[in-house]
Amino acid sequence: MGGKRNKMQQALVFVLSLCCLLVILFRAPQHPSSFNVQSRQGQIVTQQGTVRVQGPVRGPLVKSPPATRSERERGEPEEREHPSIKTPIDPTVRTEDIRPTNPETVVRLIPEHLLESPQRRPAAPQAPGSFTLFRNSAPGDMPALPGATPGCGAISPCDHSPYEPSVGVNGRTVFYTTNNYAAVSGDRGQNFTYINPFDNFPANSIRDDLEATNNANGGFAGDQYVYYVRTHGLMCWLLQYRDDGATNRQRLAIARSQADVLNNTWLFYDFSPATFNLTDTRGIWLDFPDMAVSDNFLYLTTNVFTISPQVSRGSVIWRIPLTQLVQGVNLNFGFFNDTTHQSLRLTHGAHDTMYWGTHNTNTQMRVYRWPENGAIAFDDVIHSAYNASARGSHIATCAGGTNYLSFDDDRILAAWVANGVIGFMWDAAQGGGFARPYVEVLRFDESNHSLLTQGQIFSGAIAFAYPSAHPNDRGHLGGTIAFGCGGGSGNPGVAAWIADDFNNNMITPLETLGVASGNRAEGRWGDYFTTRIYSPYVNTWVGTGFALDTPTPSSPITRDHRFVWFGRERDAPPPTNVIFVSQFNTTGYEDGSLLHPYNTVGEGHFAAMPGDVISIAPANYNEPQTLSRPSRIERLGATGTVKIGQP
């Protein structure tokens, strides 16, 4: 009898031990462990697609942003709102158990009057680790749509057109987009001219008789996304179009030089549901695009919905050889229809493998990978729970009662890979130990995809939302993020942030610096901000964001868009900018830096601004004797003799 009792006790101890082990493995993933990865090594079969090149098209540039008018005033159909993304909730999770795992983030503000100047501040020398804004300019203040007043902010907000800003930078050339305009600068973001995307391309607008009347599907819809591919000299501009009741398209425009961007000259490619073999009697609609690059490919993603009724059909990811875009030829590309997941977010900083992430549940992420010379695979990784949130569940009440996060949900918004780490950020709702909406941050080991750390960007007083991130050439991170409002006080603003060797690469909490502070709020703040590195100052960043501003109570409410160039003082651009030229650079990678010089005098000359020095390696340059803008070549030949010959 005693022996049986001992065996029963031993069995009970074994079962309890096994249960404890399972709890440790599956409910405490904040401790790095290879056991939190449920690997899916099976290869995913991709399909092949083709798209023809169109253009080049050269559109007009204007001195001020195009006017913003309501949908009714434009005579356009109402823009279709993308449905909220609803992440499945782990039924074992209790909200009261979801609590912060790190200290709060505090936004460091500088006096508002210092934010008004677009020049680099401060003038006095700073310590190498000083968080510095090299430029903080406003590409174009835009009037908010009628009705965007304090008090708006229900699930159907007053302003149905968000202004998600995006940016790409190539030397002195800056290309900046919002949902209503594109802006071009030839002086490193100090001054801008503007493009009206509603009528910049043929067959894309149905606005009114003052603009083009031919249309592509339902006309331009608003979402725009920009990326400069510095290794191939390509400015990529992605535009989304409205559906016509049956289908829509996303248009990829390519400028292959600084001159093309400044002259508004583009080749373009149209991707429709049919491009990806998607058909449905209810119609197919592509929405919420993303774009990033690896060493040799441009990757794009989009969500897929039926039109009526709106039902998820998953998403699509496709990749295009960069050499085809450089050559300006018809495209042959691979793609994958993911029928079970949406809002795929691509990692910035990828080289020979592109990663992207999406939610399985609020305790499990799927991390995909697509090697440049391999097939797609993925891993499902368990993590601690966050407050999963569909649209309408984020509450960040500002002065006047507006909830500026009423349109927010928990789709992934920021993603990167650098120094052996894959990272993702997304917005989460208040609840449990979080008084305000916050940003969840997960970091994974690139070698085995196990979870390294999990933390939160949060505050008990204000909300954080809409993070963006990008690694610089050191693998350090910079980004922008929206902040503000809580308990009926304050208004939203935007801050820049850095995680590097000066702060031990800390993200949770963030080291921040305010970029713009607003005095108004509205119910839909947007869907995303963007951050990029500044080529050729590749250890600094450029970021986007905005605040809502009314100078006086009777003034119109405007969007105070920001183009911010930031970094550490150690990486500040020199007082005199030097542009390098060497005939011996045959790599095709040219940005005017010492490591990647232009290989013609003409390119170096075009890239220069008044006051710049052009440093030319000794050689014979067989170029026209007369270059444009001769006032800018006064200091040519500083490093060697230059022979300018006839063409």
C-alpha positions in Angstrom: 0.0 0.0 0.0 2.9 2.3 0.9 4.6 1.6 -2.4 1.5 2.5 -4.4 1.1 5.7 -2.4 4.8 6.6 -3.2 4.3 5.9 -6.9 1.1 8.0 -6.9 3.0 10.8 -5.2 5.9 10.5 -7.6 3.4 10.7 -10.5 1.7 13.7 -9.0 5.1 15.4 -8.6 5.9 14.7 -12.2 2.6 16.1 -13.5 3.0 19.2 -11.4 6.5 19.7 -12.5 5.5 19.3 -16.1 2.7 21.8 -15.7 5.2 24.3 -14.1 7.6 23.8 -16.9 4.9 24.5 -19.5 3.9 27.6 -17.6 7.5 28.8 -17.6 7.9 28.1 -21.3 4.7 29.5 -22.6 3.7 32.3 -20.2 7.0 33.9 -19.4 8.6 34.7 -22.7 10.2 37.9 -21.4 13.1 35.6 -20.5 15.0 34.8 -23.7 14.7 31.1 -24.6 14.7 29.1 -27.8 11.7 27.3 -26.5 9.4 30.2 -27.2 9.8 29.7 -31.0 7.4 27.3 -32.7 9.2 26.9 -35.9 7.5 26.5 -39.3 10.3 25.6 -41.7 8.2 24.5 -44.6 8.7 26.6 -47.7 6.0 28.8 -49.0 5.5 28.7 -52.7 5.6 32.1 -54.4 4.0 33.0 -57.7 5.4 35.1 -60.5 3.9 38.4 -61.9 4.6 40.9 -64.6 3.9 44.6 -64.9 4.7 47.0 -67.8 6.5 50.2 -67.4 4.7 53.5 -68.2 6.1 57.0 -68.7 8.2 58.9 -68.2 5.7 61.5 -67.1 6.6 65.0 -66.0 4.0 66.8 -63.9 3.7 70.4 -62.8 5.2 71.9 -59.7 3.4 74.7 -57.8 4.5 77.2 -55.1 1.9 76.3 -52.5 0.2 73.0 -51.4 -3.0 72.1 -53.3 -6.1 73.2 -51.5 -7.9 70.7 -49.3 -11.6 70.4 -49.9 -14.2 68.1 -48.4 -15.3 65.0 -50.3 -18.5 66.7 -51.3 -16.8 69.9 -52.5 -14.5 67.8 -54.7 -17.4 65.9 -56.2 -15.6 62.6 -55.4 -17.0 59.5 -53.9 -16.4 59.1 -50.2 -13.0 57.5 -49.7 -13.4 54.0 -48.4 -12.2 53.6 -44.8 -10.0 50.6 -44.2 -11.7 48.2 -41.7 -10.1 47.9 -38.2 -7.7 45.0 -37.7 -8.9 42.7 -35.0 -6.2 40.6 -33.4 -7.5 37.4 -31.8 -7.3 37.5 -28.0 -5.7 34.7 -26.1 -8.6 33.5 -23.9 -6.3 32.7 -21.0 -5.2 36.3 -20.6 -6.5 38.5 -17.8 -6.4 42.2 -18.4 -5.4 42.9 -14.8 -2.2 40.9 -15.4 -1.0 43.1 -18.3 1.4 45.5 -16.6 4.4 47.6 -17.5 7.8 45.9 -17.4 10.0 49.0 -17.5 10.0 52.7 -16.4 7.9 55.4 -18.1 9.0 57.4 -21.1 9.2 61.2 -20.6 9.1 63.6 -23.5 11.8 66.3 -23.3 10.4 69.5 -24.7 12.4 72.5 -25.8 10.9 76.1 -25.9 8.4 76.4 -28.7 10.0 79.5 -30.2 13.1 77.4 -30.9 11.0 75.0 -33.0 10.0 77.7 -35.4 13.4 78.2 -37.1 14.3 75.7 -39.8 18.0 76.1 -39.2 20.2 73.9 -37.1 20.1 74.6 -33.4 21.7 75.4 -31.1 24.6 77.4 -32.6 26.9 76.8 -29.6 29.1 73.7 -29.7 27.5 70.7 -28.0 28.7 67.5 -26.4 29.1 64.6 -28.8 26.1 62.8 -27.3 23.8 65.8 -27.5 20.4 65.0 -29.1 20.3 67.6 -31.8 17.8 68.8 -34.4 19.8 69.7 -37.4 16.7 70.9 -39.2 13.1 71.1 -38.2 11.0 72.7 -41.0 7.4 72.7 -42.1 7.0 71.4 -45.7 3.5 72.9 -45.9 0.8 73.6 -43.3 -2.4 72.2 -44.5 -5.9 73.3 -43.4 -7.8 70.5 -41.7 -11.1 69.6 -43.3 -14.3 71.4 -42.1 -15.6 70.0 -38.8 -12.2 69.1 -37.4 -12.9 71.0 -34.2 -12.6 70.3 -30.5 -15.3 67.8 -29.5 -14.9 65.6 -32.5 -13.5 62.2 -31.9 -16.2 59.6 -32.0 -15.5 56.3 -33.8 -16.6 58.2 -36.9 -14.3 61.3 -36.5 -15.0 64.7 -38.0 -12.0 64.6 -40.4 -12.0 61.5 -42.5 -8.7 62.2 -44.3 -5.6 61.5 -42.2 -2.3 63.1 -43.3 0.2 60.3 -42.8 3.5 61.9 -43.8 6.4 60.1 -45.5 9.8 61.1 -46.7 12.9 60.2 -48.7 16.2 62.1 -48.9 19.0 62.0 -51.5 21.6 64.7 -50.6 20.0 68.1 -51.2 16.9 66.5 -52.6 14.0 65.9 -50.2 10.7 64.3 -51.3 7.9 64.6 -48.7 4.3 63.3 -49.0 1.1 63.5 -47.0 -2.4 62.3 -48.0 -3.1 65.5 -49.9 0.1 66.6 -51.5 3.8 65.8 -52.3 6.5 68.3 -51.6 10.0 68.7 -53.2 13.0 70.5 -51.8 16.3 71.1 -53.6 18.0 72.7 -50.6 18.0 70.0 -47.9 14.5 70.7 -46.6 14.6 74.4 -46.2 12.1 75.4 -48.9 9.6 73.3 -50.8 7.6 73.3 -54.0 4.5 71.1 -54.4 2.9 68.4 -56.4 -0.8 67.7 -56.6 -1.1 63.8 -56.6 -4.7 64.0 -57.7 -3.7 65.0 -61.2 0.0 64.5 -61.5 -0.3 61.2 -63.5 -2.4 60.5 -66.6 -5.8 58.9 -66.0 -5.9 59.2 -62.2 -8.4 61.9 -61.2 -12.1 62.6 -61.2 -12.0 65.8 -59.1 -13.6 68.6 -61.1 -13.3 70.5 -64.4 -10.3 72.4 -63.1 -8.3 69.2 -63.1 -8.0 66.0 -65.1 -11.3 64.3 -65.8 -10.0 60.9 -67.0 -9.6 58.5 -64.1 -7.8 55.4 -63.0 -10.4 53.4 -61.0 -11.9 55.9 -58.6 -9.0 58.4 -58.7 -6.1 59.0 -56.2 -7.1 57.9 -52.7 -4.6 59.5 -50.3 -2.2 56.9 -48.9 1.4 57.6 -50.1 4.7 56.1 -49.0 8.2 57.2 -50.0 11.6 55.4 -49.8 14.9 56.4 -51.2 17.1 53.4 -52.3 20.5 55.0 -51.9 22.4 51.9 -53.1 20.8 52.3 -56.5 19.9 56.0 -56.6 16.1 55.4 -56.8 13.3 57.5 -55.3 10.3 55.2 -54.9 6.9 56.8 -54.5 3.9 54.5 -53.8 0.4 55.9 -54.3 -2.9 54.2 -53.5 -6.1 54.7 -55.6 -9.8 54.5 -54.8 -11.8 51.6 -56.0 -14.4 52.0 -58.7 -16.8 49.5 -57.2 -14.9 46.6 -58.6 -11.2 47.1 -58.2 -8.4 49.6 -57.4 -4.7 49.9 -57.8 -1.5 50.9 -56.2 0.9 52.9 -58.3 4.7 52.7 -57.9 6.5 55.7 -59.3 10.3 55.8 -59.8 12.6 58.7 -60.2 16.1 57.6 -61.1 18.1 60.7 -60.3 18.1 63.9 -58.2 17.2 65.8 -61.4 14.1 63.6 -62.0 12.8 64.2 -58.5 13.4 68.0 -58.7 11.8 68.1 -62.2 8.8 65.8 -61.1 9.7 63.2 -63.8 8.7 59.6 -63.1 8.4 56.2 -64.6 5.5 54.3 -63.0 4.0 50.8 -62.6 0.4 49.9 -61.7 -0.4 46.9 -59.4 -4.1 45.8 -59.3 -5.7 42.8 -57.7 -5.5 41.1 -61.1 -1.7 41.4 -61.0 -1.8 39.0 -58.0 -4.5 36.7 -59.5 -7.1 38.0 -57.0 -10.7 37.8 -58.1 -14.0 38.0 -56.2 -17.6 38.7 -57.3 -17.8 41.2 -54.4 -14.8 43.2 -55.8 -11.3 43.4 -54.6 -9.7 46.4 -52.9 -6.0 46.9 -52.0 -5.3 49.0 -48.9 -2.6 50.1 -46.4 0.7 49.8 -48.4 4.2 49.3 -47.0 7.6 49.4 -48.7 11.2 48.6 -47.7 14.4 47.4 -49.4 17.1 44.7 -49.0 20.4 44.7 -50.9 18.9 43.7 -54.2 15.1 43.9 -54.0 12.3 46.4 -53.3 9.5 44.8 -51.2 5.9 46.0 -51.0 2.9 44.8 -49.1 -0.8 45.6 -49.0 -3.9 44.4 -47.3 -6.7 42.8 -49.4 -10.4 43.3 -48.8 -13.6 42.6 -50.7 -15.4 45.8 -51.5 -19.1 45.0 -50.6 -19.3 43.8 -48.0 -15.8 44.5 -46.6 -14.3 41.2 -45.8 -10.6 40.4 -45.3 -8.9 38.4 -48.0 -5.5 38.5 -46.2 -2.6 40.4 -47.8 0.0 40.3 -50.5 3.8 40.7 -50.4 5.9 41.1 -53.5 9.5 41.9 -54.4 11.0 43.6 -57.4 14.7 43.3 -58.5 16.2 46.7 -58.0 18.2 46.3 -61.3 14.9 46.3 -63.2 13.8 49.6 -61.7 17.2 51.1 -62.5 16.9 50.0 -66.1 13.3 51.3 -66.3 12.0 48.1 -67.9 8.9 45.9 -67.6 9.0 44.1 -64.2 9.1 40.4 -63.5 8.6 39.8 -59.8 7.7 37.2 -57.2 4.7 37.5 -54.8 2.9 35.6 -52.0 -0.8 35.8 -51.2 -1.1 35.5 -47.4 -4.7 34.5 -47.0 -4.7 34.4 -43.2 -2.9 37.6 -42.1 -3.0 41.4 -42.6 -1.0 44.5 -42.1 2.4 42.9 -42.8 5.2 45.3 -41.7 8.5 45.1 -43.4 11.8 45.6 -41.6 14.0 48.5 -42.5 17.8 47.8 -42.5 17.5 44.4 -44.2 20.4 43.1 -46.3 20.3 39.5 -47.6 17.0 38.6 -45.9 13.8 40.5 -45.6 11.7 40.0 -42.4 8.2 41.1 -41.6 5.8 40.5 -38.8 2.1 40.2 -38.0 0.0 39.1 -35.1 -1.4 35.6 -34.6 -2.9 36.5 -31.2 -2.1 39.0 -28.5 0.4 36.5 -27.1 2.0 35.2 -30.3 3.7 36.9 -33.3 4.4 35.4 -36.7 7.8 36.5 -38.0 8.3 35.8 -41.7 11.6 35.7 -43.6 12.4 35.8 -47.3 16.1 35.3 -48.1 17.2 36.9 -51.4 18.3 33.4 -52.6 15.7 31.3 -50.8 12.0 30.6 -50.1 9.7 32.2 -47.6 9.4 30.6 -44.2 8.2 31.8 -40.8 8.3 31.2 -37.0 5.5 31.7 -34.5 6.9 33.2 -31.3 5.1 33.4 -28.0 5.4 36.6 -25.9 3.7 38.2 -22.9 0.2 39.6 -23.5 -0.5 43.2 -24.5 -3.9 45.0 -24.6 -5.2 43.9 -28.0 -7.3 46.7 -29.5 -9.6 47.2 -32.4 -10.7 50.6 -33.6 -12.5 52.7 -31.0 -10.9 51.1 -28.0 -8.0 53.5 -27.6 -8.9 56.4 -25.3 -6.7 59.5 -25.2 -8.9 62.4 -24.3 -7.5 65.8 -25.0 -8.5 69.3 -24.0 -12.0 69.9 -25.2 -13.0 66.3 -25.0 -11.5 65.0 -28.3 -10.1 61.4 -28.4 -7.3 61.7 -30.9 -6.8 58.0 -31.1 -10.4 57.0 -31.9 -9.3 55.5 -35.2 -6.3 53.6 -33.8 -5.8 49.8 -33.6 -2.9 47.4 -32.9 -1.5 46.8 -36.4 2.3 46.7 -36.5 3.6 50.1 -37.5 7.4 50.1 -37.0 9.9 47.3 -37.9 13.7 47.0 -38.3 16.6 44.6 -38.4 20.1 45.6 -37.3 23.1 44.2 -35.4 21.5 40.8 -35.2 18.2 42.0 -33.8 14.7 42.1 -35.4 12.3 44.6 -33.8 8.6 45.5 -34.0 6.4 48.3 -32.5 2.7 48.8 -32.4 0.0 50.7 -30.5 -1.9 49.1 -27.7 -5.0 50.2 -25.7 -5.1 51.3 -22.1 -6.0 48.7 -19.5 -4.5 46.6 -16.7 -1.4 48.5 -15.5 -1.6 51.1 -18.3 -3.7 54.2 -17.7 -3.2 55.5 -21.3 -2.7 53.9 -24.7 0.9 52.9 -25.2 3.4 51.3 -27.7 4.5 47.7 -27.3 8.0 46.8 -28.3 9.4 43.3 -29.1 12.9 42.4 -30.1 13.9 39.0 -31.5 17.3 37.3 -32.1 17.9 37.3 -35.8 19.8 34.0 -35.6 17.1 31.8 -34.1 14.1 34.2 -33.9 13.6 33.7 -30.2 12.3 36.6 -28.1 15.1 38.8 -26.6 13.1 41.5 -24.8 9.6 42.9 -24.5 8.7 46.3 -23.1 6.5 49.3 -23.4 6.7 53.0 -24.3 4.1 54.4 -21.9 3.2 57.1 -19.4 0.6 57.3 -16.7 -0.2 60.9 -17.8 -0.2 60.8 -21.6 -0.7 58.5 -24.5 2.0 57.3 -27.0 1.1 56.2 -30.6 2.2 55.9 -34.2 5.8 55.0 -33.8 8.3 54.9 -36.7 11.8 53.5 -36.7 14.9 53.1 -38.9 18.4 51.8 -38.2 21.4 54.0 -39.2 24.6 52.6 -40.6 25.9 51.8 -37.1 22.7 49.8 -36.5 21.5 52.3 -34.0 17.8 53.3 -34.1 16.0 56.6 -34.6 12.4 57.4 -35.1 9.4 59.6 -34.5 6.3 59.1 -32.3 3.1 60.9 -31.4 2.5 61.8 -27.8 0.0 63.7 -25.6 -3.4 63.9 -24.0 -4.9 62.1 -21.0 -7.8 62.7 -18.8 -9.2 65.6 -20.8 -6.0 67.7 -20.8 -3.3 68.6 -23.3 -3.1 68.2 -27.0 -1.0 65.9 -29.3 2.5 66.6 -30.5 5.3 64.7 -32.2 8.8 63.8 -30.8 11.9 62.3 -32.3 13.8 59.5 -30.5 17.2 57.8 -30.5 18.3 54.4 -29.2 22.1 54.0 -29.5 25.4 53.6 -27.6 24.9 56.8 -25.6 21.8 55.3 -23.9 22.7 51.6 -24.1 20.4 51.1 -27.1 17.5 51.6 -24.7 14.0 51.8 -26.3 11.9 51.2 -23.2 11.9 53.9 -22.0 12.8 56.1 -25.0 15.1 59.1 -25.1 13.0 61.7 -26.8 13.1 65.3 -28.0 9.9 67.2 -28.8 9.6 68.4 -32.5 6.2 70.0 -32.6 3.5 70.7 -30.0 -0.1 71.5 -31.0 -3.0 73.3 -29.4 -5.8 71.3 -31.0 -6.8 67.7 -31.5 -9.1 65.8 -33.8 -10.6 62.3 -33.8 -8.4 60.7 -36.5 -4.7 61.4 -36.1 -3.5 59.2 -38.9 -2.2 55.7 -39.6 1.6 56.1 -39.7 4.7 58.3 -39.5 8.0 57.5 -41.2 11.7 57.8 -40.5 14.6 57.2 -42.8 18.4 57.7 -42.7 19.8 60.9 -44.4 21.9 59.9 -47.3 24.9 60.7 -47.3 24.8 61.6 -43.6 24.1 57.9 -42.9 24.3 58.0 -39.1 21.6 60.7 -38.9 17.9 60.4 -39.5 15.0 62.3 -41.1 11.6 61.8 -39.7 8.0 63.0 -40.2 5.1 63.9 -38.0 2.6 66.7 -37.3 0.6 68.7 -34.8 -2.7 70.5 -35.1 -2.4 74.2 -34.6 -4.6 77.2 -34.3 -2.7 80.5 -33.8 -5.8 82.3 -32.5 -9.2 81.0 -31.5 -10.7 82.4 -34.8 -7.9 81.1 -37.0 -8.4 78.1 -39.3 -7.1 74.8 -37.9 -4.1 73.7 -39.8 -1.8 70.6 -39.9 1.7 71.6 -38.8 3.7 69.1 -40.8 7.3 68.6 -39.9 10.4 67.5 -41.7 13.0 66.9 -39.0 16.6 66.0 -39.5 18.1 64.8 -36.2 20.9 62.8 -34.6 23.8 63.1 -32.2 26.1 66.1 -32.2 29.0 63.8 -33.1 27.4 63.2 -36.5 26.4 66.8 -37.2 27.0 67.8 -40.8 30.1 70.0 -41.3 29.7 73.8 -41.5 30.8 73.5 -45.2 29.4 70.6 -47.1 31.8 68.7 -49.2 30.7 66.7 -52.3 33.2 64.2 -53.6 33.7 63.2 -57.2 35.9 60.3 -58.5 35.9 58.8 -61.9 37.1 55.6 -60.4 33.8 54.8 -58.6 32.3 52.2 -60.9 30.1 50.5 -58.3 26.9 52.4 -59.2 26.5 53.3 -55.6 26.9 57.1 -55.6 25.8 59.6 -52.9 28.6 62.2 -53.0 30.2 61.0 -49.8 33.9 60.1 -49.5 33.1 56.4 -49.6 30.6 56.7 -52.4 31.6 59.6 -54.6 29.8 60.7 -57.8 31.8 59.5 -60.9 31.1 62.6 -63.0 31.7 66.3 -62.4 28.2 67.0 -63.7 26.6 64.9 -61.0 28.7 66.5 -58.3 27.9 69.9 -59.6 24.2 69.2 -59.7 24.2 67.9 -56.2 25.9 71.0 -54.8 24.3 74.0 -53.2 25.8 77.5 -52.9 28.6 77.4 -50.3 29.4 73.7 -50.9 32.8 72.5 -51.8 33.2 69.9 -54.7 36.3 67.8 -54.1 37.3 66.1 -57.4 39.8 63.3 -57.6 42.5 63.9 -60.2 41.5 62.4 -63.6 40.4 63.4 -67.1 36.7 63.9 -67.1 35.3 63.9 -70.6 32.3 66.2 -70.0 30.8 69.3 -71.6 32.9 72.4 -71.2 30.0 74.4 -70.0 28.1 73.1 -66.9 24.9 74.6 -65.7 24.9 76.9 -62.7 28.5 78.0 -63.0 28.3 80.1 -59.9 28.5 76.9 -57.9 31.8 75.6 -59.3 34.0 78.4 -58.1 36.0 76.0 -55.9 36.4 73.1 -58.3 39.8 71.4 -58.5 40.7 71.8 -54.9 42.1 68.3 -54.7 43.6 67.9 -58.1 43.7 69.0 -61.7 40.5 68.6 -63.7 40.2 68.5 -67.5 36.8 69.4 -68.8 36.6 68.2 -72.4 34.0 68.5 -75.1 31.4 65.7 -75.2 
